[in-house]
Amino acid sequence: MYEETGIAKPPRNLKIWVFKRWTTSSTPMLRRIVHPIGYNGNSSWKNFFINIGYGTLATVLNQMLKKVLPDITIGTGGHSYRKVYDVVNHELSHASHFSQVGSAHWAKYISYIMTYGSYGNGTGKNAELCGVGEMWGYSMGHIRAYEKYNPSGLLDDYPDVHTWLKPHVFWDLQKDKVLTKKQIYDCLVVGVDTYDRLVAKMYEKYPEKADEIEKAFTDNGITPNVPKPDTGDLTHDAFYTDKTVSSSFVFSGNNILTRNVTVTNSAKLTFRANKSVTINSPFAINQGAQLEMTCGN
């Protein structure tokens, strides 16, 4: 998946525990967290494992933790191969998310789980941080499973039901070809710990898709409180964004908007606009590469 999409790989040397009798899985990344994890009162490492579904095994796990800590745990009990494939992709997607946000973010994630249970009820400190993370994990698990076993199902509505979690948002952004997996992943950075901050990051990176992004959230019960980007008086109707150009290419349109483009390998990128070309940063022309623009008939 990583070579295909450009999404960052999980950290090296993952320690993964697989349990045939467990039905639940998790990505606590315990070996990687160096920041304090907040718990008090009745919470403890034992409670943490109870909260993520491991029940009476928590005592044994608590003893094992003195010697070794897992990054990922996979429970295969009673699961079909397809379900295991879904779960593994879900958890590895979390591990890739960790690669991008690091220990401090993940410590808050784990603190939420320890305090409120596996996913809680959508309230409490860092609830939306958890919500954003599970949007990514659940949607990627299901998308990868459907890509392998039932590609036509990717055109249907999100196939699962959750309490307050909304992976439906990322599913719809993919289904409707608004954003790619990589474009979504690129928004899951340090500081994106609420829905509004996620929307703001998406607006920042993909301003031309603001209406479609907003719709994916509102259609699934999340109303963003984020101003849409100002595109000025000019109405753009042709968008060339998030590209690396390694061979010569011509892009045409009336009012072209381009952003986040790099031209490499002595390639020549040509914009042919009937009216205008707007270039927003970042935009790079590497040594030996060329950019040509023509406007008007």
C-alpha positions in Angstrom: 0.0 0.0 0.0 2.7 2.5 0.9 4.6 2.4 -2.4 1.3 2.6 -4.2 -0.1 5.6 -2.4 3.0 7.5 -1.1 1.7 7.2 2.5 4.5 7.1 5.1 5.3 3.6 6.4 4.9 2.7 10.0 8.1 2.9 12.2 10.7 0.2 11.7 10.8 -3.0 13.7 7.2 -3.0 14.8 6.5 -5.4 17.7 3.2 -7.1 16.9 1.4 -9.5 19.2 -1.2 -11.8 17.5 -3.7 -13.7 19.7 -5.9 -16.4 18.3 -8.5 -16.2 21.1 -8.8 -12.4 21.2 -11.4 -10.6 19.0 -10.1 -7.1 19.5 -7.0 -5.3 18.1 -5.2 -2.0 18.9 -2.2 0.1 18.0 -1.0 1.6 21.4 2.6 2.0 20.1 3.7 1.6 23.7 7.3 1.1 22.9 7.5 4.4 21.1 5.7 6.8 23.5 8.1 8.9 25.5 5.6 11.6 26.7 3.6 11.2 29.9 0.3 9.4 29.6 -2.4 10.9 31.7 -4.3 8.6 34.0 -5.4 8.8 37.6 -7.9 7.4 40.1 -9.0 4.0 38.9 -7.0 4.1 35.6 -3.8 2.1 35.2 -2.1 0.0 32.5 -4.4 -2.8 33.6 -7.4 -0.6 33.1 -6.0 0.4 29.7 -6.0 -3.2 28.5 -9.5 -3.8 29.9 -10.7 -0.7 28.1 -9.4 -1.9 24.7 -11.2 -5.2 25.3 -8.8 -7.7 26.8 -10.7 -8.2 30.0 -9.2 -10.8 32.5 -6.0 -11.1 30.5 -5.0 -7.7 31.7 -3.2 -9.0 34.7 -1.0 -11.3 32.6 -0.4 -8.5 30.2 0.5 -6.1 33.0 3.2 -8.6 34.1 4.5 -9.0 30.5 4.7 -5.2 30.1 7.6 -5.2 32.6 9.7 -6.9 29.9 8.2 -6.1 26.5 5.8 -3.6 25.1 3.7 -4.0 21.9 3.2 -1.5 19.1 0.3 -3.4 17.7 -2.0 -6.2 19.0 -4.1 -8.3 16.6 -6.9 -10.5 17.7 -8.0 -13.1 15.2 -10.5 -15.0 17.2 -13.6 -16.0 15.2 -12.6 -13.7 12.3 -12.6 -14.6 8.6 -9.5 -13.9 6.5 -11.2 -10.8 5.0 -11.9 -9.5 8.5 -8.3 -10.0 9.6 -7.1 -8.3 6.4 -9.4 -5.3 7.3 -8.2 -5.2 10.9 -4.5 -5.4 9.9 -4.9 -2.6 7.5 -6.8 -0.6 10.1 -4.0 -1.0 12.7 -1.2 -0.4 10.2 -2.9 2.8 9.1 -2.8 3.9 12.7 0.9 3.1 12.8 1.5 5.2 9.7 -0.5 8.0 11.4 1.9 7.7 14.4 4.9 8.1 12.0 3.5 11.5 11.1 2.3 12.8 14.5 4.7 11.2 17.0 4.8 10.4 20.6 3.1 13.5 22.1 0.0 13.1 20.0 -0.2 9.4 20.6 0.1 9.9 24.4 -3.1 11.9 24.3 -4.7 9.2 22.2 -3.8 6.5 24.7 -4.8 8.8 27.6 -8.3 9.2 26.1 -8.6 5.4 25.8 -7.4 4.8 29.3 -9.8 7.4 30.7 -13.0 6.9 28.7 -12.8 3.3 27.5 -12.1 2.0 24.1 -13.7 4.9 22.2 -15.8 6.5 24.9 -19.0 8.3 23.9 -17.5 11.2 21.9 -17.2 13.5 24.9 -14.3 14.4 27.2 -10.8 15.6 26.7 -9.2 14.6 23.3 -12.5 12.9 22.1 -12.1 14.5 18.7 -8.4 13.6 18.5 -9.6 10.0 18.9 -12.4 10.6 16.4 -10.0 11.8 13.8 -7.7 8.9 14.3 -10.5 6.4 14.1 -11.9 8.1 10.9 -8.6 7.2 9.4 -8.2 3.7 10.8 -11.7 2.4 10.1 -12.0 3.9 6.7 -8.6 2.6 5.5 -9.3 -0.8 6.9 -12.6 -1.1 5.0 -11.3 0.6 1.9 -8.4 -1.8 1.6 -10.6 -4.8 2.2 -13.1 -3.7 -0.4 -10.3 -3.0 -2.9 -9.1 -6.6 -2.5 -12.4 -8.5 -2.1 -15.2 -6.4 -3.6 -14.1 -3.3 -5.6 -17.6 -2.5 -6.7 -18.6 -2.0 -3.1 -16.4 1.1 -2.9 -19.2 2.9 -4.8 -21.7 2.2 -2.0 -22.3 4.0 1.3 -19.9 3.3 4.2 -20.6 -0.4 5.1 -20.4 -0.2 8.9 -22.3 1.4 11.8 -20.5 3.1 14.7 -21.7 5.0 17.7 -20.2 8.5 17.4 -17.2 7.8 15.2 -17.5 9.1 11.6 -15.1 7.2 9.2 -17.9 7.7 6.7 -16.3 11.2 6.1 -13.1 9.7 4.7 -15.0 7.0 2.9 -17.1 9.6 1.1 -14.1 11.7 0.2 -12.6 8.6 -1.5 -15.8 7.3 -3.0 -16.6 10.7 -4.6 -13.0 11.2 -5.7 -12.7 14.4 -3.8 -9.4 13.4 -2.1 -7.0 10.5 -2.4 -5.8 8.4 0.4 -2.5 10.3 0.3 -4.2 13.7 0.3 -6.2 12.8 3.4 -3.1 11.4 5.1 -1.2 14.6 4.4 -3.8 16.4 6.6 -3.3 14.1 9.6 -0.4 16.1 11.0 0.7 17.4 14.4 -1.9 19.8 15.7 -4.8 18.3 13.9 -6.6 17.1 17.0 -10.2 18.3 16.4 -12.7 18.1 13.5 -12.4 21.8 12.9 -8.6 21.7 12.7 -8.9 18.8 10.3 -11.3 20.7 8.1 -9.1 23.8 8.3 -6.0 21.8 7.2 -8.0 20.3 4.3 -9.2 23.8 3.2 -5.6 25.1 3.5 -4.2 22.3 1.3 -7.1 21.9 -1.1 -9.0 25.3 -1.3 -10.5 24.5 -4.6 -12.3 21.5 -3.0 -13.7 23.3 0.0 -17.4 22.8 -0.9 -17.0 19.1 -1.5 -15.0 18.7 1.7 -17.6 20.5 3.7 -20.3 18.3 2.2 -18.6 15.1 3.2 -18.6 16.3 6.9 -22.1 17.8 7.0 -23.6 14.8 5.3 -22.2 12.7 8.1 -23.4 14.8 11.0 -20.3 17.0 11.5 -20.8 20.7 10.9 -17.5 22.5 10.5 -17.1 25.9 12.2 -14.3 26.9 9.8 -14.3 29.8 7.3 -13.9 28.7 3.7 -10.8 29.9 1.9 -11.2 33.1 -0.1 -10.6 32.4 -3.7 -11.0 36.0 -4.6 -13.1 37.4 -7.4 -11.7 34.9 -9.9 -13.7 31.7 -10.6 -11.2 29.0 -11.3 -12.5 26.1 -13.4 -9.3 24.1 -14.0 -7.1 22.8 -11.1 -3.7 21.3 -11.2 -2.6 20.5 -7.7 -0.5 18.1 -5.7 1.6 16.9 -8.6 5.2 15.9 -9.3 5.9 16.4 -13.0 8.8 14.2 -14.2 8.0 14.3 -17.9 6.8 17.1 -20.1 3.1 17.8 -19.8 0.5 20.3 -21.1 -2.4 21.4 -19.0 -5.2 23.5 -20.4 -8.2 25.5 -19.1 -9.9 28.8 -18.9 -8.9 30.1 -15.4 -6.2 27.7 -14.1 -5.3 27.4 -10.4 -2.2 25.4 -9.5 -0.6 24.6 -6.2 1.8 22.2 -4.6 3.6 21.2 -7.8 7.2 20.2 -8.4 8.7 20.0 -11.9 11.8 17.7 -12.1 14.0 15.7 -14.4 14.4 18.4 -17.1 10.6 18.2 -17.7 8.6 21.0 -19.2 5.3 21.9 -17.7 3.0 24.1 -19.9 -0.1 25.9 -18.8 -2.4 27.0 -21.7 -5.1 29.2 -20.3 -7.8 31.0 -22.2 -7.9 33.7 -19.5 -5.6 33.3 -16.5 -3.1 31.2 -14.5 -2.9 31.5 -10.7 0.1 29.9 -9.0 -0.1 29.3 -5.2 2.8 28.1 -3.1 4.4 25.7 -2.8 5.4 25.5 -6.4 9.0 24.5 -7.4 10.8 24.2 -10.7 13.9 22.2 -10.2 17.2 23.0 -11.9 17.0 22.0 -15.6 13.2 21.8 -15.6 10.9 24.4 -17.3 7.6 26.2 -16.9 5.8 27.8 -19.8 2.5 29.7 -19.6 0.3 31.1 -22.3 -2.9 33.1 -21.8 -5.5 34.1 -24.4 -6.5 32.6 -27.7 
